[in-house]
Amino acid sequence: MKSIGIISTTAMALLLGFGAPAIARQGQEEKPKQEEHPAKPEQKPQEKPANQPKQEPQPKQQQQHPQQPKPQPEQKQQQQHAQQQAKTQPDQQQKQQQANASKQQQQHAQQQQSKTQQDQQQKQQQANSAKQQQQHDNSQKQEQQITNHQQDQQRQSQQQQQDRSANQTQQQARSQQQQHPEQQAHVQPVHMQTQQEQQRQEGEQQGIWQQHRATSYQSEHRDWQQRGGYNGYRIPENRYNGYFGSGHSFRIYSYPVVVVGGYPRFQYGGYWFSLADSWPEYWANNWYDSDDVYIDYSGDGYYLYNRRYPRDRIAVNVYLN
């Protein structure tokens, strides 16, 4: 009876031992599977009857054998990262090549810009040098013109003095030839009468000048071609170059003036000149005494030019005596 009771107690313990792990497994299965590594199932303790020999415990590795290892996510991430790197490397190389090409283009553009600036600076320097050279040449030309003009004025002044001296000598000789021996002793009164006579002649000459003033120069003016050509005396070239042309100006009343045939006639450069045309109405009343004029040959004859009115020209005749 005692042995039967022991067997019954052992059977109850075994039933309870097997039932508790089953209840525990059912509770674990009902939990949500969120953990990466599931819990290891507990090994069911087995109660052996007292009369059975004790079983040696199984090794730990055999108890964990049912749990199969799952692939680790770190390895998967490493594989994905390696794939992304392998895919990204060509893009990076292409971007690097594009960046290098852009940098080379920028350097080339900078070199071109620097070269353009150097060319512009060189052209500007050449232009400045040419401008300075031109200014220097113009300055020398102006100085030469001034020198030539001064020389011309000196020659004209000398010629005027010579002409006046010759004219005075001729007048004195003529006066002496016309005087009687009794009148030669009274030189001073005769000289005073000559000045008065000159003033009277100048007044008469002014009236003559005004008579030949045009009322409408544009309609009354005629050049030598319109007059049929010039047929008067022609000045020799060597004499013309020394006293005539635009570089040799003078004032008419600085030289002898006479009236011949109702026309004023003046002397200059060893020749006599008379106006063949009327002078413009807009010139000054005493232009022949105040304005600088010059004689020039213009293709078809000789003309008198006034520096105050360079576009006007008056046809003149040339006389040797």
Secondary structure, 3 states (H helix, E strand, C coil): CHHHHHHHHHHHHHHHHHHHHHHHHHHHHHCCCCCCCCCCCCCCCCCCCCCCCCCCCCCHHHHCCCCCCCCCHHHHHHHHHHHHHHHHHHHHHHHHHHHHHHHHHHHHHHHHHHHHHHHHHHHHHHHHHHHHHHHHHHHHHHHHHHHHHHHHHHHHHHHHHHHHHHHHHHHHHHHHHHCCCCHHHCHHHHHHHHHHHHHHHHHHHHHHHHHCECCCHHHHCCCCCCCCCCCCCCCCHHHHHHHCCCCCCECHHHCCEEEECCEEEEEECCEEEEECCCECCCCCCCHHHHCCEEEEECCCCEEEEECCEEEEEEEEEEECC
